[in-house]
Amino acid sequence: MAPLKVGDKFPEGIDFEWAPVTDSDPTACGIPQVYHASQEFANKKVVLVSVPGAFTPGCQAFHIPPYLANLDKLTAKGVDQVVVIASNDSWVMNAWAKVNGVKGEQKVAFMSDTKSFFSKNHGWDAGMGDRNGRWAMIVEKDGKVSYAENEASPREVKVSGAEAILSRL
């Protein structure tokens, strides 16, 4: 299936898995839950960010920290939630969220893309086996995609970074 593009409606039946952050200890984790993205995104402006993997050098050093540092700016521009997805399981994503200082607020969620394989079916894979690609999209409150860009190389953070998203809001 081709990746979503600007003007497309966010598809029905998209599920991610996540273990909500309930404490700050990265060695403790709750029970994974299904996150029904198609339903949860309804009437929200969501920035969906896909990364090749939790704790990987580019993702940890360059891609995700600017989103967290600019969360107030994203919120001020109308973003209700930032969702980070990777092919890692929900326990790894939970630990990664905690290491990055996520406290449990619903403004940022780190989720596993292993339920509906969204990145492969509606986004971009990385061409590295089962890993997700490095890309970002904005889903508007009406459910339509207003921005969808894939990095030319999974080592780059240009069109999928927080600055690129902020410039499009």
C-alpha positions as CSV (number, residue, x, y, z in Angstrom):
1,M,0.0,0.0,0.0
2,A,1.2,3.5,-0.8
3,P,2.1,5.8,2.0
4,L,-0.4,8.4,3.2
5,K,-0.1,11.8,1.5
6,V,-1.4,15.2,2.2
7,G,-5.2,15.3,1.9
8,D,-5.6,11.6,2.7
9,K,-7.9,10.6,5.6
10,F,-6.2,8.8,8.4
11,P,-7.3,5.2,8.0
12,E,-9.7,3.2,10.3
13,G,-8.5,0.2,12.2
14,I,-5.0,1.5,13.1
15,D,-3.8,0.2,16.4
16,F,-0.6,0.6,18.3
17,E,0.5,-1.0,21.5
18,W,1.8,0.9,24.5
19,A,2.6,0.6,28.1
20,P,1.6,3.9,29.6
21,V,4.2,5.6,31.8
22,T,3.1,5.4,35.4
23,D,6.4,5.9,37.2
24,S,9.9,7.1,36.4
25,D,11.7,3.7,36.9
26,P,12.8,2.5,33.4
27,T,13.2,-1.0,34.8
28,A,9.5,-1.2,35.8
29,C,6.8,-1.4,33.3
30,G,3.1,-1.9,33.3
31,I,1.0,-4.2,31.1
32,P,0.8,-3.3,27.4
33,Q,-2.4,-2.0,26.1
34,V,-3.9,-1.6,22.7
35,Y,-4.1,2.1,21.6
36,H,-6.8,2.5,19.0
37,A,-5.2,5.3,17.1
38,S,-8.0,5.8,14.7
39,Q,-10.4,6.4,17.5
40,E,-8.0,8.3,19.8
41,F,-6.9,10.7,17.1
42,A,-10.5,11.8,16.4
43,N,-10.9,15.5,16.9
44,K,-7.3,15.9,17.8
45,K,-4.3,17.4,16.0
46,V,-1.6,14.8,16.2
47,V,2.0,14.7,15.2
48,L,2.9,11.1,14.4
49,V,6.7,10.5,14.3
50,S,8.2,7.3,13.2
51,V,11.7,6.2,14.0
52,P,13.8,3.2,13.1
53,G,14.4,2.2,16.7
54,A,14.3,3.2,20.3
55,F,17.7,4.0,21.9
56,T,19.4,4.1,18.4
57,P,22.0,6.9,18.0
58,G,20.1,9.1,15.5
59,C,16.8,8.6,17.2
60,Q,18.0,9.3,20.7
61,A,20.5,12.0,20.0
62,F,18.9,14.0,17.1
63,H,15.3,13.1,16.4
64,I,13.2,12.8,19.6
65,P,14.9,15.3,22.0
66,P,13.9,18.3,19.9
67,Y,10.2,17.2,20.0
68,L,10.4,17.0,23.8
69,A,12.2,20.3,24.1
70,N,9.6,22.0,21.8
71,L,6.5,20.5,23.3
72,D,5.2,23.8,24.6
73,K,5.7,25.4,21.1
74,L,3.9,22.4,19.4
75,T,1.0,22.7,21.9
76,A,0.8,26.5,21.4
77,K,0.4,25.8,17.7
78,G,-2.6,23.5,18.4
79,V,-1.0,20.1,18.6
80,D,-2.9,17.9,21.1
81,Q,-0.5,15.0,21.1
82,V,2.9,13.8,19.7
83,V,3.0,10.0,19.2
84,V,6.4,8.4,18.6
85,I,6.2,4.9,17.0
86,A,8.9,2.3,16.3
87,S,8.9,-1.4,15.7
88,N,10.2,-2.0,19.2
89,D,7.8,-3.7,21.7
90,S,5.8,-1.6,24.1
91,W,8.1,-2.3,27.1
92,V,11.1,-0.9,25.2
93,M,9.1,2.1,24.1
94,N,8.0,2.6,27.7
95,A,11.6,2.5,29.0
96,W,12.7,4.9,26.2
97,A,10.0,7.3,27.1
98,K,11.1,7.3,30.8
99,V,14.8,7.7,29.9
100,N,13.7,10.8,27.9
101,G,11.9,12.3,30.8
102,V,8.3,11.5,29.8
103,K,6.3,11.6,33.1
104,G,3.0,10.1,32.0
105,E,1.3,13.1,30.5
106,Q,-0.7,12.3,27.4
107,K,0.9,15.0,25.3
108,V,3.7,12.6,24.3
109,A,3.3,8.9,23.9
110,F,5.9,6.3,22.8
111,M,4.2,3.4,21.1
112,S,5.0,0.1,19.4
113,D,4.0,-0.3,15.8
114,T,3.5,-4.0,16.0
115,K,-0.3,-4.3,16.0
116,S,-1.3,-2.9,12.6
117,F,2.2,-2.3,11.1
118,F,1.2,1.2,10.2
119,S,4.6,2.2,9.0
120,K,4.7,-0.6,6.5
121,N,1.1,-0.4,5.4
122,H,0.5,3.4,5.5
123,G,3.9,5.1,6.1
124,W,7.4,4.2,5.0
125,D,9.6,1.4,6.2
126,A,13.3,1.9,6.5
127,G,14.3,-0.7,4.0
128,M,16.1,-2.4,6.9
129,G,14.0,-5.4,7.6
130,D,11.3,-4.9,10.1
131,R,12.4,-1.4,11.2
132,N,10.2,1.6,10.7
133,G,11.3,4.4,8.5
134,R,12.2,7.9,9.7
135,W,9.2,10.1,8.8
136,A,6.6,12.4,10.3
137,M,3.0,13.4,9.6
138,I,0.5,15.8,10.9
139,V,-3.1,14.5,11.3
140,E,-5.6,17.3,11.6
141,K,-8.7,17.3,13.8
142,D,-10.8,16.4,10.8
143,G,-8.8,13.3,10.4
144,K,-6.9,14.4,7.2
145,V,-3.2,14.4,6.8
146,S,-1.8,17.9,6.3
147,Y,1.9,16.9,6.3
148,A,3.6,13.7,5.4
149,E,7.3,13.5,4.7
150,N,9.9,10.7,4.7
151,E,13.6,11.2,5.1
152,A,15.7,10.4,2.1
153,S,18.0,8.4,4.4
154,P,17.1,6.9,7.8
155,R,20.3,8.6,9.0
156,E,18.9,12.1,8.3
157,V,16.6,14.2,10.5
158,K,15.4,17.0,8.3
159,V,11.8,16.7,7.1
160,S,10.7,14.6,10.0
161,G,12.3,16.7,12.8
162,A,10.5,19.0,15.2
163,E,11.7,22.2,13.4
164,A,10.2,20.9,10.1
165,I,6.9,20.2,11.9
166,L,6.8,23.5,13.7
167,S,7.3,25.3,10.3
168,R,4.3,23.6,8.9
169,L,1.9,24.3,11.8
